[in-house]
Amino acid sequence: MTTIQLTPNLAAFIDEAGALDQEIKRLTKQLDTMKAKIKAEGAGDFGGFVFNVKVIDSDREITDWKTIAEKFQPSYQLISAHTTKSIVQSIRFVKA
């Protein structure tokens, strides 16, 4: 990992972004809890004072293609021929 010298503007920008990241995580957790309570009421239309919500139950089929492919015991060469590599850049905020 390369450490670069931060300018005061960049340091302040990073701190602001980190604070937003923490607030978004807190709000997302709060929203997920609220959604779970609403979903626990079951499918249907529900109304608040400002917003309405529709809870929908739907059937979904998921095929585990990885397990199916493994049953055919593909060779390392076949897997390599169909594997792509790329660089993925991400950001993780950690309190100093």
Biotite code that builds the C-alpha atoms (Angstrom):
import biotite.structure as struc

atoms = struc.array([
    struc.Atom([0.000, 0.000, 0.000], chain_id="A", res_id=1, res_name="MET", atom_name="CA", element="C"),
    struc.Atom([1.340, 3.407, -0.939], chain_id="A", res_id=2, res_name="THR", atom_name="CA", element="C"),
    struc.Atom([1.011, 6.258, 1.530], chain_id="A", res_id=3, res_name="THR", atom_name="CA", element="C"),
    struc.Atom([0.826, 9.717, 0.016], chain_id="A", res_id=4, res_name="ILE", atom_name="CA", element="C"),
    struc.Atom([1.146, 13.092, 1.658], chain_id="A", res_id=5, res_name="GLN", atom_name="CA", element="C"),
    struc.Atom([-2.321, 14.497, 2.164], chain_id="A", res_id=6, res_name="LEU", atom_name="CA", element="C"),
    struc.Atom([-3.183, 18.111, 1.629], chain_id="A", res_id=7, res_name="THR", atom_name="CA", element="C"),
    struc.Atom([-5.461, 19.711, 4.236], chain_id="A", res_id=8, res_name="PRO", atom_name="CA", element="C"),
    struc.Atom([-8.255, 19.850, 1.636], chain_id="A", res_id=9, res_name="ASN", atom_name="CA", element="C"),
    struc.Atom([-7.953, 16.137, 0.825], chain_id="A", res_id=10, res_name="LEU", atom_name="CA", element="C"),
    struc.Atom([-7.777, 15.199, 4.515], chain_id="A", res_id=11, res_name="ALA", atom_name="CA", element="C"),
    struc.Atom([-10.963, 17.172, 5.235], chain_id="A", res_id=12, res_name="ALA", atom_name="CA", element="C"),
    struc.Atom([-12.627, 15.606, 2.182], chain_id="A", res_id=13, res_name="PHE", atom_name="CA", element="C"),
    struc.Atom([-11.688, 12.093, 3.398], chain_id="A", res_id=14, res_name="ILE", atom_name="CA", element="C"),
    struc.Atom([-13.038, 12.856, 6.886], chain_id="A", res_id=15, res_name="ASP", atom_name="CA", element="C"),
    struc.Atom([-16.319, 14.129, 5.436], chain_id="A", res_id=16, res_name="GLU", atom_name="CA", element="C"),
    struc.Atom([-16.652, 11.073, 3.191], chain_id="A", res_id=17, res_name="ALA", atom_name="CA", element="C"),
    struc.Atom([-15.913, 8.773, 6.144], chain_id="A", res_id=18, res_name="GLY", atom_name="CA", element="C"),
    struc.Atom([-18.556, 10.490, 8.260], chain_id="A", res_id=19, res_name="ALA", atom_name="CA", element="C"),
    struc.Atom([-21.099, 10.091, 5.438], chain_id="A", res_id=20, res_name="LEU", atom_name="CA", element="C"),
    struc.Atom([-20.146, 6.428, 5.074], chain_id="A", res_id=21, res_name="ASP", atom_name="CA", element="C"),
    struc.Atom([-20.782, 5.825, 8.784], chain_id="A", res_id=22, res_name="GLN", atom_name="CA", element="C"),
    struc.Atom([-24.107, 7.663, 8.667], chain_id="A", res_id=23, res_name="GLU", atom_name="CA", element="C"),
    struc.Atom([-25.244, 5.710, 5.588], chain_id="A", res_id=24, res_name="ILE", atom_name="CA", element="C"),
    struc.Atom([-24.357, 2.407, 7.296], chain_id="A", res_id=25, res_name="LYS", atom_name="CA", element="C"),
    struc.Atom([-26.272, 3.458, 10.425], chain_id="A", res_id=26, res_name="ARG", atom_name="CA", element="C"),
    struc.Atom([-29.309, 4.541, 8.397], chain_id="A", res_id=27, res_name="LEU", atom_name="CA", element="C"),
    struc.Atom([-29.201, 1.402, 6.242], chain_id="A", res_id=28, res_name="THR", atom_name="CA", element="C"),
    struc.Atom([-29.225, -0.796, 9.344], chain_id="A", res_id=29, res_name="LYS", atom_name="CA", element="C"),
    struc.Atom([-32.143, 1.220, 10.756], chain_id="A", res_id=30, res_name="GLN", atom_name="CA", element="C"),
    struc.Atom([-34.059, 0.982, 7.457], chain_id="A", res_id=31, res_name="LEU", atom_name="CA", element="C"),
    struc.Atom([-33.450, -2.778, 7.187], chain_id="A", res_id=32, res_name="ASP", atom_name="CA", element="C"),
    struc.Atom([-34.900, -3.245, 10.691], chain_id="A", res_id=33, res_name="THR", atom_name="CA", element="C"),
    struc.Atom([-37.959, -1.166, 9.788], chain_id="A", res_id=34, res_name="MET", atom_name="CA", element="C"),
    struc.Atom([-38.479, -3.056, 6.515], chain_id="A", res_id=35, res_name="LYS", atom_name="CA", element="C"),
    struc.Atom([-38.301, -6.372, 8.376], chain_id="A", res_id=36, res_name="ALA", atom_name="CA", element="C"),
    struc.Atom([-41.072, -5.213, 10.745], chain_id="A", res_id=37, res_name="LYS", atom_name="CA", element="C"),
    struc.Atom([-43.252, -4.170, 7.804], chain_id="A", res_id=38, res_name="ILE", atom_name="CA", element="C"),
    struc.Atom([-42.593, -7.448, 5.942], chain_id="A", res_id=39, res_name="LYS", atom_name="CA", element="C"),
    struc.Atom([-43.548, -9.376, 9.091], chain_id="A", res_id=40, res_name="ALA", atom_name="CA", element="C"),
    struc.Atom([-47.116, -8.109, 8.545], chain_id="A", res_id=41, res_name="GLU", atom_name="CA", element="C"),
    struc.Atom([-47.280, -10.164, 5.350], chain_id="A", res_id=42, res_name="GLY", atom_name="CA", element="C"),
    struc.Atom([-48.125, -9.284, 1.774], chain_id="A", res_id=43, res_name="ALA", atom_name="CA", element="C"),
    struc.Atom([-50.427, -6.359, 1.127], chain_id="A", res_id=44, res_name="GLY", atom_name="CA", element="C"),
    struc.Atom([-50.776, -2.614, 0.839], chain_id="A", res_id=45, res_name="ASP", atom_name="CA", element="C"),
    struc.Atom([-50.152, -0.521, 3.925], chain_id="A", res_id=46, res_name="PHE", atom_name="CA", element="C"),
    struc.Atom([-50.464, 3.204, 4.436], chain_id="A", res_id=47, res_name="GLY", atom_name="CA", element="C"),
    struc.Atom([-48.696, 5.636, 6.664], chain_id="A", res_id=48, res_name="GLY", atom_name="CA", element="C"),
    struc.Atom([-49.498, 9.326, 7.020], chain_id="A", res_id=49, res_name="PHE", atom_name="CA", element="C"),
    struc.Atom([-47.137, 10.361, 4.193], chain_id="A", res_id=50, res_name="VAL", atom_name="CA", element="C"),
    struc.Atom([-46.039, 7.166, 2.441], chain_id="A", res_id=51, res_name="PHE", atom_name="CA", element="C"),
    struc.Atom([-47.738, 3.963, 1.316], chain_id="A", res_id=52, res_name="ASN", atom_name="CA", element="C"),
    struc.Atom([-45.958, 0.635, 0.997], chain_id="A", res_id=53, res_name="VAL", atom_name="CA", element="C"),
    struc.Atom([-46.688, -2.535, -0.938], chain_id="A", res_id=54, res_name="LYS", atom_name="CA", element="C"),
    struc.Atom([-45.300, -5.827, 0.381], chain_id="A", res_id=55, res_name="VAL", atom_name="CA", element="C"),
    struc.Atom([-45.107, -8.405, -2.378], chain_id="A", res_id=56, res_name="ILE", atom_name="CA", element="C"),
    struc.Atom([-44.421, -12.131, -2.058], chain_id="A", res_id=57, res_name="ASP", atom_name="CA", element="C"),
    struc.Atom([-42.974, -13.636, -5.225], chain_id="A", res_id=58, res_name="SER", atom_name="CA", element="C"),
    struc.Atom([-41.735, -17.077, -6.204], chain_id="A", res_id=59, res_name="ASP", atom_name="CA", element="C"),
    struc.Atom([-38.172, -17.250, -7.401], chain_id="A", res_id=60, res_name="ARG", atom_name="CA", element="C"),
    struc.Atom([-36.100, -20.104, -8.778], chain_id="A", res_id=61, res_name="GLU", atom_name="CA", element="C"),
    struc.Atom([-32.337, -20.013, -8.407], chain_id="A", res_id=62, res_name="ILE", atom_name="CA", element="C"),
    struc.Atom([-30.084, -22.457, -10.215], chain_id="A", res_id=63, res_name="THR", atom_name="CA", element="C"),
    struc.Atom([-26.709, -23.186, -8.637], chain_id="A", res_id=64, res_name="ASP", atom_name="CA", element="C"),
    struc.Atom([-24.707, -23.271, -11.871], chain_id="A", res_id=65, res_name="TRP", atom_name="CA", element="C"),
    struc.Atom([-21.383, -23.549, -10.031], chain_id="A", res_id=66, res_name="LYS", atom_name="CA", element="C"),
    struc.Atom([-22.421, -26.841, -8.412], chain_id="A", res_id=67, res_name="THR", atom_name="CA", element="C"),
    struc.Atom([-23.754, -28.154, -11.709], chain_id="A", res_id=68, res_name="ILE", atom_name="CA", element="C"),
    struc.Atom([-20.514, -27.254, -13.491], chain_id="A", res_id=69, res_name="ALA", atom_name="CA", element="C"),
    struc.Atom([-18.434, -28.929, -10.764], chain_id="A", res_id=70, res_name="GLU", atom_name="CA", element="C"),
    struc.Atom([-20.338, -32.197, -11.330], chain_id="A", res_id=71, res_name="LYS", atom_name="CA", element="C"),
    struc.Atom([-18.811, -32.277, -14.840], chain_id="A", res_id=72, res_name="PHE", atom_name="CA", element="C"),
    struc.Atom([-15.303, -31.951, -13.336], chain_id="A", res_id=73, res_name="GLN", atom_name="CA", element="C"),
    struc.Atom([-13.967, -29.362, -15.806], chain_id="A", res_id=74, res_name="PRO", atom_name="CA", element="C"),
    struc.Atom([-10.223, -29.314, -16.376], chain_id="A", res_id=75, res_name="SER", atom_name="CA", element="C"),
    struc.Atom([-7.987, -26.556, -15.034], chain_id="A", res_id=76, res_name="TYR", atom_name="CA", element="C"),
    struc.Atom([-7.318, -25.496, -18.640], chain_id="A", res_id=77, res_name="GLN", atom_name="CA", element="C"),
    struc.Atom([-11.032, -25.134, -19.388], chain_id="A", res_id=78, res_name="LEU", atom_name="CA", element="C"),
    struc.Atom([-11.570, -23.084, -16.244], chain_id="A", res_id=79, res_name="ILE", atom_name="CA", element="C"),
    struc.Atom([-8.521, -20.918, -17.028], chain_id="A", res_id=80, res_name="SER", atom_name="CA", element="C"),
    struc.Atom([-9.699, -20.340, -20.584], chain_id="A", res_id=81, res_name="ALA", atom_name="CA", element="C"),
    struc.Atom([-12.963, -18.907, -19.276], chain_id="A", res_id=82, res_name="HIS", atom_name="CA", element="C"),
    struc.Atom([-11.582, -16.927, -16.346], chain_id="A", res_id=83, res_name="THR", atom_name="CA", element="C"),
    struc.Atom([-10.950, -13.215, -16.600], chain_id="A", res_id=84, res_name="THR", atom_name="CA", element="C"),
    struc.Atom([-8.833, -11.128, -14.258], chain_id="A", res_id=85, res_name="LYS", atom_name="CA", element="C"),
    struc.Atom([-9.220, -7.444, -13.566], chain_id="A", res_id=86, res_name="SER", atom_name="CA", element="C"),
    struc.Atom([-8.198, -4.894, -11.016], chain_id="A", res_id=87, res_name="ILE", atom_name="CA", element="C"),
    struc.Atom([-11.004, -3.818, -8.719], chain_id="A", res_id=88, res_name="VAL", atom_name="CA", element="C"),
    struc.Atom([-10.524, -0.662, -6.721], chain_id="A", res_id=89, res_name="GLN", atom_name="CA", element="C"),
    struc.Atom([-12.464, -0.141, -3.517], chain_id="A", res_id=90, res_name="SER", atom_name="CA", element="C"),
    struc.Atom([-12.537, 2.224, -0.571], chain_id="A", res_id=91, res_name="ILE", atom_name="CA", element="C"),
    struc.Atom([-12.852, 1.226, 3.082], chain_id="A", res_id=92, res_name="ARG", atom_name="CA", element="C"),
    struc.Atom([-13.086, 3.887, 5.768], chain_id="A", res_id=93, res_name="PHE", atom_name="CA", element="C"),
    struc.Atom([-11.442, 3.171, 9.131], chain_id="A", res_id=94, res_name="VAL", atom_name="CA", element="C"),
    struc.Atom([-11.482, 5.572, 12.039], chain_id="A", res_id=95, res_name="LYS", atom_name="CA", element="C"),
    struc.Atom([-7.992, 6.864, 12.810], chain_id="A", res_id=96, res_name="ALA", atom_name="CA", element="C"),
])
